[in-house]
Amino acid sequence: MSEQQARRVPGTGTALEAVTLGTSSLGRHDGDERLARALMSGRFRQLDTSNEYAGGRSETLIGQALTGGVTVFSKADREPETGVFDGDRVMRSFEETTSRLGVETLPIYHLHDPFTITVREAMAPGGAVPALVSLREQGLVAAIGIAAAGGTLVEEYIRTDAFDAVLTHNRYTLVDRRAEEILRLATERDMTVFNAAPFGGGILSGSPRHAGRYGYRPISPEFGAHVERVRELCERHGVALAAAALHFSLREPRVHSTVVGITSVQRLEGLDALVDAVIPEEFWDDLAALGTPPPSPVD
């Protein structure tokens, strides 16, 4: 946690908080205006959003409720109808985002899920990455990042040395270590690292609805058996599974902030207890004794 506390939000003098609130679901439900207001008034003061979340509604609701002292990170997304993701699209995405949020600059702006283009296309003149670099050079964003599903794709982008930050999700959790190479590469380059989805899409939050899925995909019997062993380990130590899952990420020095998706006011209110939970050191020793987790369903 000491490294997390020492890291600064790019372009500001404020410390990067260990927890960032994810808002991918914000704007998908009636009454989310209340949730947006709650996000501004709580203990956690960093939000992660994206141009495409809820068709732009996530950013709109954040912008309507945004108050001083809250830091917002966002992402550039491809054109939703055509899939075009070139430099012009990045610039339009940035303009859409800042207009919705009611801000002129962003501390971190990620390239988000660039699945419709190759890395070579993204890096070429007129491509998405040169546009991000231009935004950084103009001072419109303080730092640029890569945020994408797919471990090898993220690794390719990191190796370009163009980025200041990386956001990985569903790949470094209590039951999954697939992001080890991402963390290694990012640490070598002193990049800011966000680790999102510490609950693996719900299976580690104790949600019965997600008990058979990890990272939104069906799990194998082998993987399910390992999750059950971890669950039993939590019970033996008197630790809530969700608390252990969150602290697995919080205690990792290579991770600077953990992104926790917030889908309701109730989930936001329950986050305090998870963050404040005390996990005995013996639990981590016993977790290590379980060995390397089996392959997860996530690529």
N, C-alpha and C positions, 0 to 999 in steps of 0.2 A: 504493500500500500504506500510505502514511502515514495516510490517513483511516481505513482499516480498523483500524489499530493504536490510533487515538485513540478510537474508538467504544467505549462501555461497554455491557455486558449490562444491560438495564433492571432496576432493583431491586437491583443489586449494585455493588460497586466494582471488579469485574474487567473487563479489556479483552475486547472481543468478538474472538474469534479469526478469522483469515482463512479458515479451513476448518471447516466443520461436516459431520459424518458423517450421511448420510441412511440411515434404517433402514426404508424401506418394504417391503423384502424380508425383514426379520428376522422369524422365526417361521413362515415358509412351508416350511422344510425341516427334516428330521430333523437333530439335532446342532447346531441354532442356539444352544443354550445356550453352546457353546464360543465362538461368534462374539460373543455378548453379553458374555461375560467379557473377550474380547479388546478389545472396544470401550471397556472401562473402564480398561484398563491401558496404553494406547498414548500416543502423542505428542499426539493430537488429543482435546480435552476437551469438545467440544460435540456434542450429538446432536439430530437432528431426527426426530420421530416424529409419529404421529397416532392418533386414536381408532380409525379404521377399518383401519389397517395390519394385514394378516394377521388380520383379525377381532378385533383387540385384543391379539393374541399379541405383537406388537412391543413394546407398552408393558409387557406382563406380564413379558417376558424382561428388558427394561431394568430394571424395578423390582426383579426378583430379584437382578440383578447390580450395581445402582447403588452407587457408592462416592463418597466425598467428593471434591470437586474437579471433578466432571463436571456440566456444565450441560445440562439437557434442555429443548428447546422442543417444544411439542405443538400440536394443532389440534382444534377442535370439528368434528364431522361430523354429518351428517343421520342420522335414524333409518334403519338399514339396510333394514328391511323395508317401511316405509311411505313413506320419503322426506321425512317431516316434518322441517322445519328452522326451528322457531320458537324463542322465548326459552326455553321450558321444556326443549326438546331441548338447547339449548346448556348449560343448567345441569346436565342429566343427563349430557351428554357430558363436562363438566368433572369431575363427581363420579366417573364411571367412570375417567377418565384419572388423576386424582390417587390414586384407590384402587389402581389397577394399579401406578403408579409408586412408591407409598408416600411421597408428598409432600403438603404442604398448599397450597403456592403454586407458581406457575409464572412464570418471567421474561417469556416471550412466549407468547401463546396466540392462534392464528390461526383465522379463519373459513375453513373448508376446502371448496373446490369447491361453492359454494352454487347448484347447477344446478337444483334443484327449486323455487326461489323467485326472485322478481324482486328487484332492488335496492330498490324501493319497499317490498315486503313485508318485506325484511330490516331496513329502517330504521324501520318503523312501530312504534308502541307494542306491546309484547309480542313484537316480532320478535327475530331473532338478534343484531343489532348492539346494541340497547339492553341485552340480556343481557350481552354482552361488556363493554360500558361499565360495567355494574353490578359485574361481577367486578373490573374495574380500580378502581372507586371504593371497593370493599370491601378492596382490597389483596390480593386472592386471586391476581391476575395483575398484573405490573408494567407490561405493555404489551400491546396487542392489534394483530393484524395481519390482512391478507387474503392468502390463499394459494390461487390458483386457476388452472386452465388457461383459456385464452381471454383474449387481450390486452385487447380492448375491455371485457370484464366487469371485469377488474382495474382498468382505468382509471376506470370508473364508481365503483367502491368507493373508490378513492383520492380522487376528487373530492368525496366526502362529507365529507372532513376528519375522519373519526371515528377513523382508524387511526394507529398509531405505527410500523408496520412493514409490509413487503410481501415476499412470496416469489413469484418468477416462475421458471418452468422451461421449458427447451427453447425459449427465445425470445431468449437473448442468448449466442451461442456464436461460435466461430471462423468459422462459416459461416452465421450468422443474426443479424440485428439487429432483429428484430421488437419487442423490448422497449424500444426507444429512447424511446418516449413514456412508458412506465411509469417508466423511469429519470428522465426529465425531471420528470414530475409528482412523483415521490417525493423527488427532490433539492430541488425548490422547497419542499417541506413538511418538510424535514429528517427524513425517515423513515429507519428502519433498513432496508436492502435486502439480502435474501438472493437470490442467483442460483443456482438449482438445475439439475442435469442439464447440466453443462458439456460432456459427451460426446455430447449429443443423443440419448440412448437407446442408445448403444453404437457408433454409426457413427464417432465420433471417438476411440474408445478402441482402435481397431484390431481390433475383434471381427468376424471373418468372418461370424458368424451375423447381425449387424446391418448388414452392408455395404449392403444395399438399402433400409434404412429409416432415417428420421429422426424423432425424437419419436414412435416406435412406428408410423409410417405409411409406406407406400411412397413412394419419392422419384421425381421426374421425371428424365428424361435430362439436362435442363439443370442441375438441382440436383446430380445425380451427377457431371456434368462439372466443376462448380465444386469439389466436394469433392475430386475427383481432382487438380485444379490445386493446391489447398492441400496435399494429400498430397505432391505432387512438390516443392512449395516447402519442405516440412519436410525431405525427403530431401536437397535441395540444400544446406540449412544444417546438416545433421547433427542435426536435432531430432526427437525422437519426436513423432508426431502427438498422442498423448494428453497429453504434457507441454505442447505448444503450446496445446492446447484448454483445459487447466486454467489456464495462465498468462494466457490471454486474459481470463479472468474475474478472476483474482487481481490483475492490473495495472490494472483499471478502478477509478478512484477513487470512482465512484458506487455501487459494489458493496461492501458491508461484510463479507459473508461468503459464500463459495461452498459450496453444499451438494453433496457428492459421495456418491452412493449406494454403500453397501458391501454386497455380496452374499456375501462369503466372507472368511475369515481371510487368504487369499492376496491378495485385492484390497486389504485393509487394510494388509497388510505392504508391498505395492508402492506405496502412496500416498506414502511418504516420498520415494522417488526422483523421483516426478513433481513434488512440491512443491519439492524442492531443485534441480531441473534449472535450468540457466542458458540462457536463450533470448537469442541475440544481438539487439541492437537493429535490425540490418539486416533480420532476419526480419520484424519488424513493419512496417518500411518497405515491404518487398516485398509483404507481405500487403495493405497499404493500396493498393498499386498494382494489385492484382487488381480493385479496384472493389467496388461494392455487390453483395453476394451475391444470386442470384436468389431468388424466393419459395420459402419452405420449405413442406412439407406441413402444418405446424402452423398452426391458425387464428390 
